[in-house]
Amino acid sequence: MIRMDISGPQHIHPDDWRALQLQAWQAYPHECCGVFLKKAIADPFPLEWHPCHNIQSRLHAFHPASYPRSARHAYVLDPLEWRSIQRRVELEEARLAVLYHSHIDAPAYFSEEDTRAALWGGEPLFPETLYLVLSVQRGRVDHWKGFLWDADTRRFQPRITSASEASRSA
């Protein structure tokens, strides 16, 4: 696993990282979510931030039997925002580089629910996408981990981690 001593993951512009942390604070005590697209053009910060609305609580209120968790413990990206992102990918203007969400008052880990959502028929929906999980403690990003699909183990494995998490693990 790569240990990074910078605030956010490599190639995420510091302004975007600060805005993402603000998104997490504003969403608290609910999970935040969104994506970073890799632009098709050369750029020192090739990632483009797309925060999304988490509609999990609306789904839970509408049909609690189908959606037993609220947005405090789960996320669903707004389908209209997700469709707009998919169009860019389909047109090959960009590719899905990072899909992120937060865990509320819990560590950054790839949960069973995260795994279920990232697979279709046992195969990853986005095998080259980094899944970034933020641990948000009392409204602020405490640490994060990035997970990638490992074809050998057939699991999502941690690949990068924040400096604060790395120092805890040392």
N, C-alpha and C positions, 0 to 999 in steps of 0.2 A: 504494500500500500504506500502511496506517495504521501508524504506529510508536507503540507504547505504552510509557510509562515507569513501568509498575507491574509488580509481580512476576508476576502471572498475568493471563490475559485478562479483559477487562471483564466485570462481572456475576458472575464466579466469586467466591464468598465467600472471603476470605483463609484461613479455617480449612480449607475444602475444598481450596484450592490447596496448603496445607502438607501436608494428608493425601495428596493426589495425589503430591507430591514424595516423601513417605515410602513410598507404594506403589511408586514407581519405584525407590527405593533398595532396598527389600525384594525386589523382583523381579530386580534386577540379579544376574547378567549376562543375564537374559532380558527380553524386552519386556513392559511392562505395558500394560493396556488398560482401557477403560471408556467410560462415556457421561455426559453431563449432559443431563437432561431439563428443558425449560422448563415450569414449573408453570403451570397454568391460572389461578391467582389472582395478584393484584397483590402484589408483593414487591420490596424494593429489591435483593435478590439472588435473581432469579427462577430460578436454575439449581439443580437438585438433583443431587448427585453420586452415581453408581452405579459403583463400581469393579467390575471383572469379573476372573475368572480366565482366564489365557491357557492354553488346552489344547493349543497347537501341539506341544509336546514329547510329550505323550501320543499324539497322532495320528501324529507322526513315528515313535515307537517301535512303534506298532501296525501301520502300513503305510508304511514309508519310501519306497516307489516313488510313492505318491500324495501324500505329504507329505515332500518331500525336505529341507525346512528345519526346524531346531529352533526353539525359542522365543527363541533368541538373535537370530534373523534374521527372525522372522515371528510373527504372532499370529492366534489364532482365539478369539473370545469364547466362553465356556462357553455351550452352547446352552440350558441351563435358565435361566441368568441372562438371556440374550438374550430368551428367550420371555417371561419376567416383564416385561421392559422393553417388549416389543412389545405385551403386553396393555394396559399403561397408555396407550400411544399409541393403540391401537385403540379404547379406551374414551373417548378424547379427554380424559383426565385431564392429559395432558402431551404435548409434542411433542419429538422428538429434536433437540436444539439443537447438541450437540457430541459427536463420536465421536473418542476420542483413543487414541493408542498411542505407544510410545517407540521410538527407534532407539538401539541400543547402540553406544557409542564411535564414533558417526557423526553427521554433521550432521542437522538437522531439514529434511527435504525430502519431497516427495510422490513416492515411488518408482513404478516401473512396476508392481510388485506391489500397491502401495496403490491405484493407478488401476484395475487389473484387479478388485480386490476391491470397489471402489466403483461399478462399472458393471455393468449387466445389458443385454446386447444393444446396447451402445454408449450407453446412457442411464444417468444417475446414479440410483442407488437412492434417495438422499436428497438431492435437488438444493438444498435450503435448509439443509442441515446443515453446520456448520463442522467440518472435519477437522483436529484439532489433533495435531501431531507434535512430540514432545519429544525433544531430543537429550540422552541420558544418558551423560555421560563419567565413567568411574571411579565409577559409582554415584550421581552427583548430576546433577540437571537443570542443564544448562549454558545452553541456550537453547531456544526453541520457535518454531514458525510455525503459523499457521492458514490453511487452504486452503478455498476455496469454488468450486463449479462455476461456470464462465463459459460461458453458452450461446453467446456470440458466437465464442469461440475453441474451444469444445467440449473444454475442458481444465480441470483443477483449478488455480487460480491462487492464489498467496500473497496474503492480504488483511490479515493482522495478524502482527506479529512482536514478540518480546520486546525489551526495551531493549538487552540484551547483544548480541543478533543485529543489531539496527539499528546499533549503534555499530561493529560489524565491517564492515557493508556501506557505511558512510558514507565 
